[in-house]
């Protein structure tokens, strides 16, 4: 994945209460959020968007992995729910 795509992948606010926004300069085709054990807790496919608002108010506190798929590959970041 080109470095400039990594710099433009943002999750905010982070940490948060389960409501957050994911942005990327390149269109995201899929967004998958998993817990640290790999269990999928959020999955949005074929979205083709640069910005996604996520509301996961029922999640336990902790760290989660956000995987976004673009045409160039997959990028992963962590998000903290407080």
C-alpha positions in Angstrom: 0.0 0.0 0.0 1.5 3.4 -0.9 2.6 5.4 2.1 0.4 8.4 1.2 -2.8 6.3 1.5 -1.7 5.3 5.1 -1.3 9.0 6.0 -4.8 9.8 4.8 -6.6 7.0 6.6 -8.1 8.6 9.8 -10.3 7.5 12.6 -11.7 10.2 14.8 -12.4 10.8 17.6 -10.1 8.1 19.0 -10.6 7.1 21.7 -14.4 7.4 21.6 -17.7 6.1 23.0 -18.6 3.9 20.0 -19.5 6.7 17.6 -16.7 7.6 15.2 -15.8 8.5 11.7 -13.5 6.8 9.3 -12.0 8.8 6.4 -9.6 8.0 3.6 -8.4 9.9 0.6 -9.0 6.9 -1.6 -12.5 5.4 -1.8 -13.0 2.6 0.7 -14.7 -0.4 -0.8 -15.2 -2.4 2.4 -15.0 -1.5 6.1 -14.6 -4.4 8.6 -14.2 -3.9 12.3 -13.1 -6.8 14.5 -12.3 -7.3 18.2 -8.8 -8.3 19.1 -9.7 -12.0 18.8 -10.7 -11.5 15.2 -14.5 -11.7 15.6 -16.3 -9.4 13.1 -18.5 -6.8 14.9 -19.1 -4.5 11.9 -19.0 -5.2 8.2 -20.0 -2.8 5.4 -19.3 -4.0 1.8 -19.4 -2.3 -1.6 -19.6 1.2 -0.1 -17.2 3.1 -2.4 -17.1 6.1 0.0 -14.3 8.3 1.4 -16.1 8.8 4.7 -18.0 6.4 6.9 -19.8 7.2 10.2 -19.9 4.3 12.6 -22.2 3.9 15.5 -21.4 0.9 17.8 -22.8 2.1 21.1 -23.3 -1.5 22.4 -19.6 -2.4 22.4 -17.6 -3.2 25.4 -14.7 -0.9 26.3 -11.4 -1.9 24.6 -9.4 -1.9 21.4 -10.8 -2.9 18.1 -9.2 -3.3 14.6 -10.5 -1.3 11.7 -9.7 -2.8 8.3 -10.5 -0.8 5.2 -10.2 -2.2 1.7 -9.3 0.1 -1.2 -8.5 -0.7 -4.8 -4.8 -0.7 -3.7 -5.2 -3.1 -0.8 -6.1 -3.3 2.8 -5.1 -0.9 5.6 -5.6 -1.6 9.3 -5.8 0.8 12.3 -6.9 0.4 15.9 -9.7 2.3 17.6 -10.3 2.5 21.4 -13.8 2.5 22.8 -14.0 4.0 26.3 
